[in-house]
Amino acid sequence: MNEYFAFKGHNIASLDTESIKAFLLNKQAKNAAPQTTNLYLNAIKFFYREIAGLKQYINIKFSKRSKKLPIVLTRNEIKEIINATTNMKHKLILALAYGAGLRVSEVTSLKIRDLDLDSLSIHLKDAKGKKDRLTVFPEMIKADIQKIAQAKNGDDYLFESERGGKLTTTTLQKVFVSNLAKTGIAKPATLHSLRHSFATHLLENGVDVRYVQELLGHQNIRTTQLYTQVTNPQLKKIKSPL
């Protein structure tokens, strides 16, 4: 709400539909996701209805949600991508991005103190939406990560650049694109596709969608439910009549 108040600038308590529309259009122009725009709209409606006590109806339709299905890689394709490099750090970055369902920015921000290798968990602090969350840590790479952690302090980044310090998201994207090219996989995948694949494979393994929502840090379960369209077992049982 503070962003909307700053945008409106004056007479906050007075309802101005045109200002709301302009604010939401400004968010869309900055490539805000449809779900994010809807969250802003719902917060504004709540403020004027429940806090300001105005009964005037806000006649603004929700922005359309994206109907595009996420790009999901198979388990074998992910193994090919991870194994396409001899650089151990790059292998571990890709393996952890997939095995923990991390966003690109979360991989670059991950610090030693965020890892709990005994309980095989990761405590992500100030993740998207400024919220903390827990996710799983893949046991398969535990020994390799322990070797890295032993030589670092708790506040050190797990993966650092060649010059030391935080890796950039651009660097990680280039690592993924380079490995993808080596495999010959034709899917238009990005590093974020590993996160999509994490969610999809968990659902295929029978994990409840609400737990997947928690691991991914989605505010709205409808965002997580998009992956159920990719994993629909009934559709996959249908054979072509040809």
C-alpha positions in Angstrom: 0.0 0.0 0.0 2.9 2.4 0.7 3.8 2.2 -3.0 0.3 3.2 -4.0 0.1 6.0 -1.4 3.4 7.4 -2.7 2.1 7.1 -6.3 -1.2 8.9 -5.5 0.7 11.5 -3.5 -2.3 13.3 -1.8 -5.8 12.8 -0.5 -5.1 9.2 0.3 -8.4 8.5 2.0 -10.4 9.7 -1.0 -11.1 7.0 -3.6 -9.8 7.8 -7.1 -10.4 5.0 -9.6 -8.2 6.6 -12.3 -5.3 6.8 -9.9 -5.6 3.1 -9.1 -5.8 2.3 -12.8 -2.7 4.4 -13.5 -0.8 2.8 -10.6 -1.6 -0.7 -11.9 -0.7 0.2 -15.5 2.6 1.5 -14.2 3.3 -1.8 -12.5 2.4 -3.7 -15.7 4.7 -1.4 -17.7 7.5 -2.4 -15.3 6.8 -6.1 -16.1 5.0 -7.0 -12.9 3.4 -10.4 -13.1 -0.4 -10.6 -13.4 -0.5 -12.2 -10.0 1.4 -9.3 -8.5 -0.8 -6.8 -10.1 -3.9 -8.6 -8.7 -2.3 -8.6 -5.2 -1.9 -4.8 -5.4 -5.5 -4.4 -6.5 -6.9 -6.6 -3.8 -4.8 -4.7 -1.1 -6.1 -1.3 -2.4 -9.7 -2.6 -2.4 -9.3 -3.9 1.2 -7.9 -0.5 2.3 -10.8 1.5 1.0 -13.5 -1.0 2.0 -12.3 -2.1 5.4 -10.0 0.7 6.7 -11.3 3.8 5.0 -14.9 2.5 5.3 -15.9 3.6 1.8 -18.8 1.7 0.3 -18.1 2.8 -3.3 -17.5 -0.1 -5.6 -14.1 -0.2 -7.3 -15.0 -1.3 -10.8 -11.6 -2.5 -12.0 -11.2 -6.0 -13.5 -8.4 -8.3 -12.5 -5.6 -8.5 -14.9 -5.5 -11.8 -16.8 -3.3 -14.5 -15.5 -0.7 -16.0 -17.8 -2.0 -19.2 -19.4 1.5 -20.3 -20.6 2.7 -23.5 -19.1 6.1 -23.5 -17.5 9.1 -25.0 -19.3 9.8 -28.3 -17.4 12.8 -30.5 -18.0 12.8 -34.2 -17.4 15.0 -35.8 -14.7 17.3 -37.2 -17.4 17.6 -33.8 -19.1 18.6 -32.1 -15.8 21.3 -34.8 -15.3 22.6 -34.1 -18.8 22.7 -30.3 -18.1 24.4 -30.7 -14.7 27.0 -33.2 -16.1 27.7 -31.1 -19.2 30.5 -29.2 -17.3 33.7 -30.2 -15.6 33.5 -27.2 -13.4 32.5 -28.5 -10.0 31.2 -25.1 -8.7 28.9 -24.9 -11.7 27.7 -28.5 -11.2 26.8 -27.7 -7.6 25.1 -24.4 -8.5 22.8 -26.2 -11.0 22.2 -29.2 -8.8 21.3 -27.0 -5.8 19.0 -24.7 -7.9 17.1 -27.7 -9.0 17.3 -29.8 -5.8 16.1 -27.0 -3.6 13.8 -25.2 -6.0 15.7 -21.9 -5.7 15.2 -18.7 -7.6 18.4 -17.4 -9.4 18.7 -14.5 -6.9 18.4 -16.9 -4.0 21.3 -19.0 -5.3 23.5 -15.9 -5.5 22.5 -14.7 -2.1 22.9 -18.0 -0.3 25.3 -17.9 2.7 26.9 -20.7 4.7 24.8 -19.8 7.7 21.6 -20.5 5.7 22.4 -24.2 5.4 21.5 -26.8 7.9 23.2 -29.9 6.5 22.3 -32.1 9.5 18.6 -31.6 8.9 19.0 -31.3 5.1 17.3 -27.9 5.0 17.9 -24.4 3.8 16.6 -21.3 5.6 16.2 -18.5 3.0 16.1 -15.1 4.6 14.4 -12.1 3.0 13.3 -14.1 0.0 10.8 -12.7 -2.5 8.2 -10.6 -0.7 10.7 -10.1 2.2 9.6 -13.3 3.7 11.7 -16.1 5.2 11.1 -19.7 4.2 12.5 -23.2 4.6 13.2 -25.5 1.7 14.9 -28.9 1.3 18.6 -29.5 0.7 19.5 -32.4 -1.7 21.5 -35.0 0.2 23.3 -36.1 -3.0 25.5 -33.0 -2.9 25.9 -32.8 0.9 29.6 -34.0 1.0 30.7 -31.6 -1.7 28.9 -28.7 -0.1 30.5 -29.6 3.3 33.9 -29.3 1.7 33.1 -25.7 0.6 31.5 -24.8 3.9 34.5 -25.9 6.0 36.7 -23.3 4.4 34.3 -20.4 4.9 32.7 -18.4 7.7 29.0 -18.3 8.3 28.5 -14.9 6.6 30.4 -15.9 3.5 28.5 -16.6 0.3 28.3 -20.3 -0.6 29.2 -19.6 -4.2 31.5 -16.7 -4.9 32.8 -15.1 -8.1 36.4 -15.6 -9.3 37.4 -12.3 -7.7 35.5 -13.1 -4.5 32.2 -11.7 -3.4 28.7 -12.3 -4.7 28.0 -13.9 -8.1 25.7 -12.1 -10.4 22.5 -13.6 -11.7 23.7 -12.9 -15.3 26.7 -15.2 -14.6 24.5 -18.0 -13.4 22.2 -17.6 -16.4 25.2 -17.9 -18.8 26.4 -21.0 -17.0 23.0 -22.6 -17.6 22.7 -21.5 -21.2 26.2 -22.8 -21.9 25.5 -26.2 -20.4 22.1 -26.4 -22.2 23.8 -25.8 -25.5 26.3 -28.6 -24.9 23.5 -31.1 -24.4 21.6 -30.3 -27.6 18.3 -30.2 -25.6 15.9 -28.2 -27.8 13.6 -26.8 -25.1 13.7 -23.0 -24.6 14.7 -23.5 -21.0 16.3 -21.0 -18.6 17.9 -21.4 -15.2 14.4 -20.8 -13.7 13.2 -23.9 -15.5 15.1 -25.9 -12.9 12.8 -24.4 -10.3 9.8 -25.3 -12.4 11.1 -28.8 -12.7 11.6 -29.1 -9.0 7.9 -28.3 -8.4 6.7 -30.5 -11.1 8.8 -33.5 -10.0 7.7 -33.1 -6.4 4.0 -33.2 -7.5 4.7 -36.3 -9.7 6.2 -37.9 -6.6 2.9 -37.4 -4.7 3.9 -34.4 -2.6 0.8 -32.3 -1.6 0.5 -29.1 -3.6 0.3 -27.1 -0.3 3.7 -28.4 0.8 5.1 -27.5 -2.6 3.7 -24.0 -2.2 5.6 -23.6 1.1 8.8 -24.9 -0.4 8.6 -22.5 -3.4 7.4 -19.5 -1.2 4.4 -18.8 -3.3 1.9 -16.4 -1.6 -1.0 -17.7 -3.7 -1.6 -21.5 -4.1 -3.1 -20.8 -7.6 0.5 -20.0 -8.7 1.6 -23.5 -7.5 -1.4 -25.2 -9.0 -0.2 -24.2 -12.5 2.3 -27.1 -12.2 -0.6 -29.6 -11.8 -1.5 -28.9 -15.4 2.0 -30.1 -16.4 1.8 -33.3 -14.3 -1.8 -34.2 -15.1 -1.6 -38.1 -15.1 -4.9 -38.6 -16.9 -3.7 -36.5 -20.0 -0.5 -38.5 -20.1 -2.4 -41.8 -20.2 -4.2 -40.8 -23.4 -2.6 -42.2 -26.6 -2.8 -40.6 -30.0 -5.4 -42.3 -32.3 -2.8 -42.3 -35.1 
